[in-house]
Amino acid sequence: MYSDTFHQNSICKNFNRECKLPGSERLQFPSGSMWGRSQDEWNLHVAAPVATFNLRKVELTPLEQRKLTFDSNAMATELESRGFEKRQAELIVSALVTLTTANMDIVYKDMVTKAHQEIAVQQIMAHLDSIRKDMVILEKSEFANLRSENTKMKRELEQLHNRLKEESLKVRAETKLDINLERSRVSDMFTEQEKKLMEASTEFHHRKADQEHDSMEINKKMDLQVASLKTVLESLKLETIRYLAATVFSCLAIALGVYRLWR
């Protein structure tokens, strides 16, 4: 005989999920896994394993057939031959029978027969087949949900792409219009500045020509005045020379007259 609990736990560990003994109406999976969702999340109804396969109740060996039988009289006689009294030997044999029966009951509670083990394995395999079918159904449902969500997200992305494209075209058109307006404004400003510069240059040349003409007139006037001053100086110089000559001659004449008078 083998341990029923150990065998069932080993089967559950091979599938990496937690399950109950055959006959349970509910399956438990690790939280966070794909199969650990509730029925409300999947919107599906998982049928109870009882409806998918038939459970066969196997009766264990009856309690009266599981009692350990041995020759208690021979045991008591052996104890008496070893030096025990008859009452002590009977008490020891009775205690041994009680302990052995209790131990056998405990052992039979945790043990199972080979036939019962095979039936339990078949029930667990049928249970696992039902779980596998439910998994396939859930996978298909999950795939359909994912595909619908993917289609929805794809549609939203296309709408967002179109909206971004329209916004980019709008911004590009506005930017191009602003650039053209700014270019025309700068061109007008440059033309106006160039016109002002030409006017200023023309005015500067006119003023320069006027200044040159005025300077030439002033130079001519200065030359004329200098020439007239030179003429006046020459005339004054001649008059001064004449005056000096007349004065000298007058002095000489006076001196000659005085000299003649003294002689």
C-alpha atoms as one frame of an Amber mdcrd trajectory, in Angstrom:
protein
   0.000   0.000   0.000   1.068   3.548  -0.744   0.248   6.887   0.780  -2.809
   8.472  -0.901  -1.921  12.018   0.123   1.674  11.747  -1.124   0.563  10.420
  -4.511  -2.035  13.133  -5.032   0.383  15.894  -4.000   3.002  14.570  -6.435
   0.467  14.649  -9.295  -0.520  18.212  -8.418   3.125  19.351  -8.277   3.786
  17.912 -11.742   1.166  20.271 -13.171   2.489  23.220 -11.101  -0.902  24.091
  -9.706  -2.930  23.354  -6.591  -5.888  21.002  -6.732  -8.099  19.291  -4.216
  -8.872  15.632  -3.786 -11.274  13.991  -6.251 -14.837  15.010  -5.651 -14.102
  18.668  -4.953 -16.210  21.119  -6.882 -13.671  23.910  -7.183 -10.145  24.271
  -8.584  -7.517  26.641  -7.218  -4.589  28.054  -9.203  -1.731  30.350  -8.145
  -2.718  33.986  -7.917  -1.405  36.202 -10.733  -1.249  33.379 -13.299  -3.300
  33.199 -16.445  -5.571  30.530 -14.958  -5.857  32.113 -11.512  -8.671  34.430
 -12.544 -12.152  34.223 -11.175 -15.186  33.186 -13.174 -16.473  36.770 -13.098
 -13.277  37.960 -14.817 -13.536  35.330 -17.547 -17.338  35.679 -17.815 -17.464
  31.910 -18.145 -18.970  29.178 -16.045 -16.660  26.282 -15.347 -18.602  23.114
 -14.786 -17.932  21.201 -11.620 -15.657  18.195 -12.040 -18.486  16.024 -10.717
 -20.410  16.662 -13.932 -17.483  15.679 -16.172 -16.716  12.247 -14.713 -18.236
   9.804 -12.290 -16.751   9.424  -8.856 -16.561   5.875  -7.621 -16.663   5.397
  -3.911 -14.259   2.718  -2.797 -14.768   1.148   0.568 -11.610   0.458   2.505
 -11.031  -2.724   4.415 -13.580  -2.971   7.251 -12.344  -2.138  10.704 -12.902
  -5.677  12.016 -10.788  -7.088   9.181  -7.929  -4.699   9.837  -7.256  -5.890
  13.369  -3.869  -7.425  13.960  -4.319 -11.005  15.112  -1.681 -12.991  16.957
  -1.573 -15.678  19.651  -2.000 -13.661  22.843  -2.077 -16.820  24.967   1.326
 -17.898  23.668   2.617 -14.388  24.321   1.307 -14.469  27.897   2.826 -17.917
  28.425   6.164 -16.644  27.087   6.033 -13.711  29.499   5.198 -16.012  32.420
   8.162 -18.178  31.496  10.317 -15.058  31.618   9.403 -14.409  35.226   6.239
 -12.306  34.984   3.138 -13.164  36.912   0.033 -14.294  35.086  -1.874 -11.049
  35.748   1.129  -8.937  34.696   1.545 -10.967  31.522  -2.159 -10.572  30.660
  -1.959  -6.805  31.278   1.137  -6.488  29.074  -0.480  -8.522  26.296  -3.684
  -6.461  26.559  -1.684  -3.217  26.372   0.240  -4.504  23.348  -3.006  -5.443
  21.591  -4.513  -2.019  22.339  -1.415  -0.139  21.112  -1.113  -2.289  18.010
  -4.793  -1.801  17.158  -4.505   1.984  17.625  -1.367   2.098  15.466  -3.057
   0.018  12.785  -6.035   2.385  12.792  -3.705   5.372  12.385  -1.791   3.630
   9.604  -4.972   2.600   7.768  -6.232   6.184   7.924  -3.217   7.375   5.884
  -2.809   4.332   3.638  -4.798   3.060   0.698  -5.009  -0.145  -1.227  -3.584
  -0.531  -4.711  -7.055  -0.819  -6.278  -8.225   2.334  -4.542  -5.020   4.086
  -5.626  -5.568   3.146  -9.279  -9.170   4.357  -9.140  -8.053   7.614  -7.481
  -5.396   8.094 -10.184  -8.007   7.544 -12.907 -10.315  10.040 -11.235  -7.485
  12.591 -10.956  -6.525  12.068 -14.609 -10.155  12.565 -15.639 -10.201  15.640
 -13.445  -7.030  16.908 -15.143  -8.553  16.233 -18.572 -11.492  18.393 -17.573
  -9.071  21.072 -16.386  -7.196  20.841 -19.690 -10.426  21.318 -21.636 -11.300
  24.305 -19.470  -7.816  25.670 -20.130  -8.312  25.352 -23.889 -11.656  27.152
 -23.637 -10.114  29.872 -21.492  -7.174  30.216 -23.887  -9.534  30.648 -26.825
 -11.594  33.176 -24.891  -8.460  35.024 -23.791  -7.132  35.023 -27.363 -10.439
  36.400 -28.652 -10.398  39.117 -25.986  -6.792  39.973 -26.782  -7.548  40.089
 -30.507 -10.537  42.397 -29.952  -8.452  44.613 -27.672  -5.651  44.611 -30.231
  -8.091  45.586 -32.988  -9.511  48.349 -30.812  -6.045  49.646 -29.959  -5.050
  49.479 -33.631  -8.130  51.506 -34.594  -7.375  54.050 -31.884  -3.757  54.253
 -33.031  -4.873  54.843 -36.622  -7.228  57.601 -35.474  -4.457  59.114 -33.393
  -2.064  58.861 -36.347  -4.550  60.605 -38.646  -5.184  63.272 -36.048  -1.468
  63.846 -35.560  -1.007  64.001 -39.329  -3.761  66.615 -39.650  -2.324  68.613
 -36.767   1.170  68.438 -38.281  -0.152  69.592 -41.670  -2.038  72.419 -39.991
   1.011  73.490 -38.006   3.184  73.234 -41.126   0.775  75.417 -43.119   0.591
  77.981 -40.312   4.376  77.971 -39.991   4.822  78.392 -43.739   2.336  81.278
 -43.741   4.120  82.935 -40.825   7.473  82.487 -42.576   6.145  84.023 -45.794
   4.621  86.947 -43.900   7.832  87.479 -41.975   9.851  87.242 -45.189   7.642
  89.821 -46.928   7.824  92.079 -43.881  11.610  91.804 -43.779  11.780  92.417
 -47.544   9.611  95.526 -47.205  11.694  96.704 -44.288  14.895  96.108 -46.258
  13.481  98.001 -49.270  12.414 100.878 -47.053  15.792 100.976 -45.351  17.536
 100.860 -48.731  15.320 103.698 -49.964  16.102 105.732 -46.872  19.782 104.964
 -47.343  19.656 106.113 -50.978  17.877 109.307 -49.955  20.422 109.922 -47.224
  23.276 109.232 -49.659  21.782 111.606 -52.249  21.265 114.285 -49.630  24.809
 113.769 -48.411  26.172 114.164 -51.945  24.073 117.309 -52.441  25.287 118.745
 -49.189  28.837 117.811 -50.074  28.503 119.527 -53.462  26.983 122.594 -51.793
  29.778 122.660 -49.250  32.394 122.341 -51.997  30.713 125.139 -53.956  30.537
 127.310 -50.833  34.156 126.560 -50.038  35.156 127.482 -53.597  33.208 130.742
 -53.363  34.785 131.482 -50.014  38.232 130.710 -51.424  37.580 133.018 -54.360
  36.398 135.774 -52.050  39.395 135.265 -49.820  41.710 135.374 -52.837  40.057
 138.582 -54.030  40.273 140.144 -50.599  43.909 139.086 -50.246  44.685 140.540
 -53.662  42.906 143.779 -52.759  44.780 143.893 -49.450  48.037 143.372 -51.273
  47.149 146.206 -53.638  46.286 148.463 -50.718  49.536 147.539 -48.975  51.524
 148.278 -52.107  49.801 151.617 -52.485  50.381 152.408 -48.811  53.977 151.343
 -49.150  54.458 153.699 -52.133  52.788 156.542 -50.309  54.947 155.902 -47.259
  58.055 155.857 -49.415  56.959 159.104 -51.060  56.264 160.648 -47.670  59.633
 159.567 -46.362  61.384 160.803 -49.465  59.603 164.152 -49.215  60.476 164.343
 -45.542  64.116 163.532 -46.220  64.331 166.048 -49.009  62.626 168.652 -46.823
  65.092 168.001 -44.019  68.006 168.273 -46.443  66.638 171.494 -47.822  66.231
 172.909 -44.323  69.688 171.743 -43.397  71.204 173.354 -46.501  69.329 176.550
 -45.767  70.591 176.592 -42.190  74.078 175.791 -43.347  74.014 178.631 -45.797
  72.743 180.979 -43.164  75.544 180.164 -40.802  78.148 180.619 -43.440
